[in-house]
Structure formats: structure tokens, C-alpha cells
Amino acid sequence: MSGSIVLRGGTVLTLDDARRVLPGEDVLVDGGRIAAIGPALEVPAGTTEIDASGGIVMPGMIDTHRHLWQTAMRGYGADWTLTQYFVWYYLEWGKVFRPDDIYAGNLLGAWEALEAGVTTTVDWSHGLQTTGHADAAADALEAVPGRFVLAYGNIQDAPANWTATREFRDFVSRRTGGDLGFQLAFDVTGDPAFPEKPAFEVARDLGVPVTTHAGVWGATGDDGIRLMYDHGFMTPETIYVHGASLSADSYQRIAATGGSVSVSTESEQSAGQGYPPTWALRQYGIPVSLSMDTSVWWSGDLFSAMRATLGADRSREHLEAHTKGETVTHAALRAEQVVEWATRGGAAALGRADLGSLEVGKTADVVLLKNDDSLVSFPLLHPYGHVAFQAQRADVHTVLVGGRVVKRDGRLVGADLPAVRRRVEETVEHLRGQLGEEAWRQGMNPDVPETKVLDNPYTYTDYQSDRTHGG
């Protein structure tokens, strides 16, 4: 569905500079852009009308870091640590993924993002062992009517190697420059020789941003940030993923060069990159966007990201206060801020001033949250709090991308879900066959470390014995 569309009578979260909240107003979309916002708008003849009353109309959400190629393994690594993730994908089994498997994961993950109201997703695609894998990733993204950025990476080879190949340059010339966004995705180890320098030079030559996992405990830290800074590769377009275990000096360098951090709170809480860093980033004025990382562990919607981020930030604030014998009486991080990070924050990180807010003239990436069958849909008292703490993917009623309806009445438009399922089942069957049943089960069920319950000084066996004998 395209053409003129009006969403009638919703509570409009504009996320504009004034952060206006407009109860009971309309949003008119025409020609792929927002044409008007206001009460009881007059609209062109033939305009499609969508009843938004009782719902929230907000900008499409933006995920700045998700490994879509891993989506076909949804939930497989639920009990992993980051070490187990590295071993499985980097050292053992990541290399058995075929182009067809990359396609299947991307197709599933891309549709999943739209279903949850995420209209723009950065596909942090570090499973691209060949340009055949890269073509499969791009094909899947282009088959889905969302907005995507392909962040090209290859964990099976050094960045300086794969960015220097003729095949990579050919891919760039064939597949970039259109609607599909493009970044380079690689990490900086901190090796004093700075082996990643040639890859940064390729990015500079191509005029594309670099996204990098920085501040990952035990893997990428302050040395990598220092090398990037000393060689002039920290730019406003650089996205630092996680940023969870960095020093004050590294945060100052990021702030001074205008970069942003993509915070994946569920990931940092569970995998061990470090404590989710928004409490620190706020101190340095570093821009934040939100991301979900990978469905091999976690959920694939930014409602979870907002909720987890508020909880982690406030928990740290309370903990820091309690260690000083103090009490937090006013929370510093508010629901409005995390909703902004999930929308405007992502748009700013990607350099997309036309996205992230609902304003006349901007690109019409719009989400309607409305679920008349849910008791959680009312009362609607604090719209930002409702989005951050109450809403979930089942409440995503309508999604527009560039003025085109891609979800309506709670159902995706144009998605051949049986075909997606078949592709994913074929990938699971392939991976299971490559590993064998024993390795497949062991990978999903890592050993549980032995724990010891502390001795309890208040357990008195003699006292219990005396009571038994009437003593």
C-alpha cells in the first residue's frame, strides 16, 4: 500500500527538537514523506485512513548493530558466554555457513525487524567469507521492504586482507550506491603494529564509515582506541559498538571526535563485554544509539533494548549511590531518553537527518502502536513510559517505510513466511549435519560451572537436635 495515508487521532510522539507530544492528532503521509501533522487534517481524495485512536504514532525505530546472518540460529546460544560465542563462530563453526545460510538468516532477521517496528537496521555482517556470501546477504536485504545498511565484515580473515581483494572492490562497485547503505565492519585488536590500518584506509578511500566492536572486555580496549585516534581514523561517522569497558581517556577521545556508541544492553548484561555503559556515556556527552546484537542469544526488538537500558542504567546509579551511603531520589535517565536513542539516536549515528522524528518534509518511516485487544494498551498516561516499559512487538499495528505500508493490522504485508521458514529449516538442517548430533547438543548446552553454597553460621545442628529430644 502506498499513496496518501493518514493516521487519525493517535498520540503523536514527534521526537522533534521540542519533543512535542500531540494527543489526538493526525499524521498525513504523501509521496513518501510526512505532509502534515495536526488535528482533524483535511486530506486528498482517495487517501487511505488508518484509525490510530488509543494508540501511539512514533518514528520508525533504528537498530545500529545486529548480526542478521545468525538469526536462523535463534536462541541456540541462550546459555553462552562471550568466550563460547567466539569459539563457536570465530574458531569452529562459523566457516561452515554457506551463502544460502547467510541469505536465510538475513531474510528472517530483516522481516523480524520490520514486524517489531524497526524500520532501519544495520546488518553487522561479519560472516562474509566470500563475496558470494556478501551477495547473498545483500540479496536478502533487498528482498525485504525495510531500510538496511550492510556493514561488511569477515571474521575468518584479517581486515587488511579481505578489504584489499579485487573481489571485494568488485562487490562494492556492483552493490553499493543505491538504497542499500554500506559500512565496513571490523575490530581493532590493539596490536601496536596496527594491522587494521590498511582497512581504515580502504574505508577512507571508499568514503564509507567504519563500525567496530570497541570496549569488549578482553578483546578490544583502550589500545585500539588510541591507535585509531593517533592515526586519524576516529570520525563523527564511526560507530563504536558496546563501548562497555573503556577508560575515561577513551571516552574523551570518542567524545572529542564526534563518534557515537551503539549500546546493546541485553548483550552487555549477559555476555560480559562490560557493564552497559550509558551511565558513563552520559557523563562524557557521547551520543547513543541502541541495538540488539544477535538473536542467537537475545530478542530482536528495541522494546527489549529500551527496557533493559533503563534498568541497567538506573541499577548502576543506585549501586554507585549506595556504596557512598547515599540514596537516589531522582532518576537521571528517563523513558523519553531511551525512546530518543531508539529513534533519533540511530538516525544521527547513521547520518540520516531525514529519519528519527516525525516532522513535515521528513521521510515517512512511521510506526503505530495500537492493540485494542490488549489490557496493556490503556490507560495511556505517560506515552514515553508506555513505549519503554509497556509496549512489545505484538502492539506494533502499522509500519510505514518511506510511506509504504509494510505492516497493517498487526500483520506483515508481502512476507511469504512459509518460504522464509523453509529456507531457515534448510539452514538448520545443514548446520546440524555439519556439526553432528553430539556437537550440536553440546554447543547448545555448555557445561555448568560448579558452585559451592557458602557455609551458613546460623545453621545450628545441635540446637535442632535439642528441640527434637525436648531439650
NORQUIBEL-V501529 format. One record per pair of residues at least 24 apart in sequence whose C-alpha atoms are under 6 Angstrom apart, sorted by the first residue. I is the first residue (numbers start at 1). GAP is how many residues later the second one is. If there is no record, write none. Layout:
# NORQUIBEL-V501529
i->I gap->GAP
i->I gap->GAP
This chain:
# NORQUIBEL-V501529
i->1 gap->403
i->1 gap->404
i->2 gap->402
i->4 gap->25
i->4 gap->26
i->4 gap->43
i->5 gap->24
i->5 gap->42
i->5 gap->43
i->5 gap->44
i->6 gap->43
i->7 gap->43
i->7 gap->44
i->7 gap->45
i->8 gap->43
i->8 gap->44
i->9 gap->43
i->9 gap->44
i->10 gap->42
i->10 gap->43
i->10 gap->45
i->10 gap->46
i->11 gap->45
i->11 gap->46
i->12 gap->44
i->12 gap->45
i->13 gap->45
i->14 gap->343
i->14 gap->344
i->15 gap->342
i->16 gap->341
i->32 gap->332
i->32 gap->370
i->32 gap->371
i->33 gap->328
i->33 gap->329
i->33 gap->330
i->33 gap->331
i->34 gap->326
i->34 gap->327
i->34 gap->328
i->34 gap->330
i->35 gap->325
i->36 gap->324
i->55 gap->314
i->55 gap->315
i->56 gap->312
i->56 gap->313
i->57 gap->310
i->57 gap->311
i->58 gap->308
i->58 gap->309
i->59 gap->297
i->59 gap->298
i->59 gap->299
i->59 gap->307
i->59 gap->308
i->60 gap->58
i->60 gap->59
i->60 gap->305
i->60 gap->306
i->60 gap->307
i->61 gap->57
i->61 gap->58
i->61 gap->281
i->61 gap->282
i->62 gap->56
i->62 gap->58
i->62 gap->59
i->62 gap->280
i->62 gap->281
i->62 gap->284
i->63 gap->58
i->63 gap->227
i->63 gap->228
i->64 gap->57
i->64 gap->58
i->64 gap->227
i->65 gap->57
i->65 gap->59
i->65 gap->226
i->65 gap->228
i->66 gap->57
i->66 gap->58
i->66 gap->226
i->66 gap->227
i->66 gap->228
i->67 gap->56
i->67 gap->57
i->67 gap->58
i->67 gap->226
i->67 gap->227
i->68 gap->37
i->68 gap->38
i->68 gap->41
i->68 gap->55
i->69 gap->33
i->69 gap->36
i->69 gap->37
i->70 gap->35
i->71 gap->34
i->71 gap->38
i->71 gap->224
i->72 gap->33
i->72 gap->352
i->73 gap->223
i->74 gap->221
i->74 gap->222
i->75 gap->221
i->75 gap->222
i->76 gap->220
i->76 gap->368
i->77 gap->219
i->77 gap->220
i->77 gap->367
i->78 gap->219
i->81 gap->190
i->82 gap->189
i->99 gap->34
i->99 gap->37
i->101 gap->326
i->102 gap->35
i->103 gap->33
i->103 gap->34
i->103 gap->37
i->104 gap->319
i->104 gap->320
i->106 gap->34
i->107 gap->33
i->116 gap->185
i->116 gap->277
i->117 gap->250
i->119 gap->27
i->119 gap->28
i->120 gap->27
i->120 gap->28
i->121 gap->27
i->122 gap->26
i->122 gap->27
i->123 gap->26
i->123 gap->27
i->123 gap->28
i->124 gap->27
i->125 gap->26
i->125 gap->27
i->125 gap->28
i->126 gap->27
i->126 gap->28
i->126 gap->29
i->127 gap->27
i->128 gap->25
i->128 gap->26
i->129 gap->25
i->148 gap->32
i->149 gap->31
i->149 gap->32
i->149 gap->33
i->150 gap->31
i->150 gap->32
i->151 gap->31
i->151 gap->32
i->151 gap->33
i->151 gap->34
i->152 gap->32
i->152 gap->33
i->153 gap->32
i->153 gap->33
i->159 gap->40
i->160 gap->36
i->160 gap->38
i->160 gap->39
i->163 gap->36
i->183 gap->25
i->183 gap->26
i->183 gap->27
i->184 gap->26
i->185 gap->25
i->185 gap->26
i->185 gap->27
i->186 gap->26
i->187 gap->25
i->187 gap->26
i->188 gap->36
i->189 gap->31
i->189 gap->35
i->190 gap->33
i->190 gap->34
i->209 gap->28
i->209 gap->29
i->210 gap->28
i->211 gap->27
i->211 gap->28
i->212 gap->28
i->212 gap->29
i->213 gap->27
i->213 gap->28
i->214 gap->26
i->214 gap->27
i->214 gap->29
i->215 gap->28
i->215 gap->29
i->215 gap->30
i->215 gap->31
i->216 gap->57
i->217 gap->28
i->217 gap->56
i->217 gap->57
i->222 gap->24
i->222 gap->28
i->235 gap->24
i->244 gap->30
i->244 gap->31
i->244 gap->32
i->244 gap->33
i->245 gap->29
i->255 gap->31
i->260 gap->27
i->260 gap->28
i->261 gap->27
i->262 gap->26
i->262 gap->27
i->262 gap->28
i->263 gap->27
i->263 gap->28
i->264 gap->27
i->264 gap->28
i->265 gap->44
i->279 gap->34
i->288 gap->53
i->288 gap->57
i->289 gap->52
i->289 gap->56
i->289 gap->57
i->290 gap->52
i->303 gap->89
i->306 gap->32
i->306 gap->82
i->307 gap->81
i->307 gap->82
i->335 gap->49
i->335 gap->50
i->336 gap->48
i->363 gap->39
i->364 gap->38
i->364 gap->39
i->365 gap->35
i->365 gap->36
i->365 gap->37
i->366 gap->33
i->366 gap->34
i->367 gap->31
i->367 gap->32
i->368 gap->29
i->368 gap->30
i->369 gap->26
i->369 gap->27
i->369 gap->28
i->370 gap->25
i->370 gap->27
i->371 gap->24
